[in-house]
């Protein structure tokens, strides 16, 4: 069989995935880029962003979308196939304003499929994708990944009526839109190929659920690290941490501990406008029933309070609440996406019974809240980048 046909042990029998390149060479090239990233960092990306990309580019993670979608890779390529998967064609991606890493993450995962890619930056955001793309090109000047990266298109911010939106939609076999519902509807309403498909990943919120007995020093550090990447800006970032089984004394203790750890851990100073917004957020929170503590350099606001206090949708505000699992469920926002958990057994029936009554799309370990995978917002988008050829006997 061709080197470009990769075989996997799918549940219904061996499945072949036809690729326009040697998958192993592409993965090897990304691993080489990762090794360089450990030694170098462009100024345009923060230390937290760069560290996350380094973790994301592990060989295990690069193999994950194939294994999650098709099964474990098979070493016996001569086996008769039960199905054949082939890339649909060009992919156009509209990125959001608030999550800077989605561009590089999408670029990495789509490069594995070999499908031509066009990425459009958010209309009011910096675009680290171009910086990351330039860095990757400098590390791998030749080979299949280099050829792919050379053809990848990254577009600057465009106004809503820019004709390039229609141009990209008209030729894309797959449209992926991150952002508001209005933005997604606008893109998908543009003329597009009849057999093309579209995915909408719109505005969502996330939370952390932590059993009170699991709130160790390690968990405190992890919660701060996860929150620090995006603050409230990211849909996968926790806006509140719910301590399951905790009382108000526990809540106040955790709030104080979080501020103390933030102040002791070296972090970059926030921009002036961010620091000012955090001050305003703390004042607004105190006026609405929260105990609000503000961290060093006005870099974070930790809120401690009781159910019923209005959430503070601004700044880097992390709310800490305590109570029962049922209270946590009752106070979930309608647009909930991810719950990052620290619990003994997330698969036990009690958790499943609660999740079945919610709109939660992801229930993952706290450390994996920001992990971008082959399934997103409950949609197996990565698998659907391929069309299937049924093989009958």
N, C-alpha and C positions, 0 to 999 in steps of 0.2 A: 504494500500500500504506500501511498505518497507520504512523505515526511510531514505534509501539511494536514494529514488526517489523523487526529488524535482520538484514541479509543478510551472509553470510560465504562466501568461496570455499573450501568444504570439498573434500577430496580426491575425493569421488565426485560433486561437483556443488554448485551453490549451495544453502546451507542457511539457513533462516530461523529466528531465535530470537525468540519472542514474549515481550515484556517488559511489565510493567504500568506502565512509566514511560519517559520519554525518557532513554535511556542517556547521551547527550552532556551533558544538564543535570546528571545525577547525578555524572558524572566531573568536570565543571566545578566543582561544589560542593565535592567533595573537594579539588580543587586550590586552591580558595579557603581551605579549612580549613588546608591545608598551608602556605600563605603566612602565615597568622596564627601557626601553630605555630613558624615560624622566629623570631618576635618574642616569643612568650610560652610559658611552660612551667608547668603545675600542679606544686605541690610533691609530690604523691603519686607522680609518676613520676620515675625517675632521669634524669640527663642522657643516659646511654647508651641507655635505653629510648626517650626522646623523639626522639633523633637517628635511631634505627632507624625509628621510625614516619614521620618526615619523609622519609627515603629511600624507604620503602615506598609513600608516597602520590604518587610521581611519576606523571605521566600515562601514561608508557610501561608502568609496572607495573600500573596500573589497567586497561589494555587487554589485558594479557597473558593472563588466564584465558580470555577469549573467543577470542583468537587461538590459544592452545595447544589449546583444546578443539574449535574449529570452523574455524579457518583465518583468513586475512587478511580484514579487512572489505571488502565490496564496495561500490562507489559506485553500482552499477546495481540498484536495488531492484525494477525491473520484471521481472527475469529469472525464468523458471520455476524452481521449487524442486525439489530432489531429496529434501529432508527438512525437517520442521518440528519444532522443539524448543520445549517449553513448561515452565515451572517446575512441579515436583511439588506444592508447597504449603508449609505451615509447616515450619520447621526448628528442632529443639531441639538445643542443644549443651551438653554437660557438660564443663567446663573442669578442668584438673589443678591441683594445689597448687603445682607448682614452676616453671611457665613463665608469668610474669605477662602477657606480650605476646600470648598466643594469643587472649585475649578481644577486644582491639581489632583484631587482624589478621583474625580470623574475621568480626567485625562489618563491617569494610570490604569484604571480598570477597563476603560474602553480600548486602550492600546492593546490589551491582551486579545481582543477580538479581531484586530486589524481593520476595523471599519473606519472609513474616512470620517473625520470629526471636525465640527465647527462649534466653538465655545464663545458665547456672547456674555460679556461681563454685565453685572448689575448696573443700572442707570445712574446710581449715586454711590458707587463703591470704588475703592482701589482694586486693581486687578493683579493679584500675585501670580496668576496663572502664567502670564507672559514671563515673569521673572523666573519661575520654576521651569518653564519650557526652555528658556535660554540656557539655564544651568544644565539641564539634562542634555541638551544638544551639545554643549561643550565637553561633556564627559564621554559621550558615545558618538563619535563623528562618522561611524560607518556601521553597517549591519542592518538587519530588519527593523529594529526599533528606531535607529537613526532615520531610516527612510520614512517610517510612520510619522515621527515627530516633525520631520521637514514638511510634510503635507498637512499637518494639523493647523487649523486656522483659529486664531484668537482675535476677537473683535473688541474694540473699545466700546464704551457706553454709547448707546444709541437712543434717540428719542422714540416715543411710541409710534410715530408715523414714518419712521425711517424705512425706505423701500427694501432695505436689506432683510428686514424681518420676513417679508413675503418671499424674498428670494431663497432664504434658507429653508423656510417651511415648504416651498414648492418642490424642492429637490430632495428633501430628507425622507428616508425610509422610516426613521424613528425620531420623534420629537420628545424631548425631556425638558420640562419647565419647573424650575424652583422659584418660589416667590408667592405673590398674592393670588387669590382666586381670580381677580380681574386680569392680571397678567397672563395667567394660564388660559383663561377663556379667550383672551385676545389672540394668543398665539395659535390655539387649536382651531379658531374660527377662520384663520387664513387658508386660502386654497392650498391643498396638499394632495399628494398621490393617493389614489383610492385605497390601495392596500397598505398604506403606511399606518403606523400606530403611534399613539401619544401617551405620555405619562405626566401627571400633574402632582407635584410635591409642594403643597401650599402651606400657609402659616400654621404652625403647631407650637404647643408648649410641652415641657417635660418636668418631671419631678424625681426626687430620690426618696425611696422608702427604705428605712433602715431599722431593723429590730433594735430596741434600746440596749439589749445585752451585747450587741455587736458594735456599739459605738466606742471603738478602741482608739488609741492615738493614731494608729495606722489608717483607720477609717476617716478620722478627722482630716488628716493630711490628704487623703485621696479625694474627699469631698471638695476641699479647697482647690486641689489641682484640676479637677474636672470642671468646676465652676469658673476658674480663672481663664480658661481658654477663650470663652465667648461672653462671659457674664450672662445677661438676659438676652443678648442678641441672637444666640443660636437656638434653633428649635430643639436641639438635643441637650441643651444646657439646663440644669435644674433651677427652676425659679423658687422652689421650696424643698426643704428636706423634712420629711415626716418621720418622727421617731415612734415606731409602732410599740405600744405598751409603755410609753413614757408619761410622766406627769410634768407639771409646770416647773418644779425644781430641776428636773432633768433637762428641760428645754433651756432654762436660763443658764445652767452649767455648760451645756454644749455651745450656746451662743457666745459665752465668755471665752470658752476654750478656742473657738474658731477665730475670734478676733486676736487672741493672744498669739496663736500660731501664725496668723497672717502677718502680724507685726514683727515676728521673729524671723520670718522667712524672707530672704532677699528677693525682691520683685522690682521690676522697672516702674518708674513713676508714671502715673497716668497723664494723659494729655490734660491741659488746663480745662477744656470744656467738659471732659469726663469727670474731673475732680469736682467741678462746680455742680454738675448734675447729681453727683452722689451726695453732696451737701444738701441740695434741695430735696432729694429723695428721703434723706434721714429726717429732715424737718417735717416733711409731709407725713411720713410714717408715724412719728411721735404724736402728731396731731390727730392721728386716726387709730390710736390705741396700741401701737407697737412699742416695745423696748428696742430702740435703735442704737447700735454702736457702730462707729465709723472707724475704719482702719487707718494705718499709717499712710500719710500723703493723700488722704481721702480716696484711697484706692478701692475700697470695698465697704459695703454696708451690710451688717448682719442684723436681721430682725428676729426678735423672740416674741412670741405672742400666743394668743388663743384663737380657736376657730371663730370665724365671723369677722375678724379684722380684715378690711379690704386689702387686696394685694397691691403692691407698689410696682407698676409696670414701667420702671425707669431705672437708669443707672445700673451699677453692679450690686444689686440688692438680692441677698439670699435670705429667705424667710425660714425659720425653724419652728416647727409645730410638733406637738405630741398628742397621742391619743390612740384610739383603737383602729384596727384595719377597716372596719365599717365606716368610721369617720373619714379616713383617708379616701375611701371610695366615693363617699357622698360629696366630697368637696373637690373632686377632679373637675378640671375645666372641660368644656365640650370638645375643644380641639386638642385634647391630650394626645401626645405621640409616644414618648419614651418614659418608662419608669426604670431608673437605675436602682438596683436592689443590693442590699447587704443582708441576706437572710440565710437561715440554716439550710433549708431545702426549698428552692423556688418552684420545684415541680410537684410539691405536695398538693392534695385536693383543695385545701383551704384557699390557697392562692389562686388556683384555677377557677374555683367557684366565684371568686371576687372578680377576676379578670374577664370572665365570661359575661359579666353584667356591665362592662365598660366599653369605651372606644379606644382603649390602649392598643397601640400598634406594635410596641416593642417592650419586652420585660427582660432586661439584660443586667448582668453584673455592673455595678457602679462604674468600674474602670472602663467599660465598653460602651458607655452612653454615646460617645461621639464616633464610635466605630461605624464606618460606612461600608456596607456589605452588598451582597448580591440581591438581598431582599430589603426594600425600603418602604416605609409607610404601609406595610402590609402587601406590597406589590412585588412580585418576582420580576422586576424590570430587566435584570441582567440576562436571565434565561430567555426572555422574550426579545432580546436583540438578535436571536437566531430563529429562523423558521425551520419547521421539522418536515422531513420527508419520511412518510410512513413506509416501512418495509414489510410487505406481506409475503407469506409463504403458503 
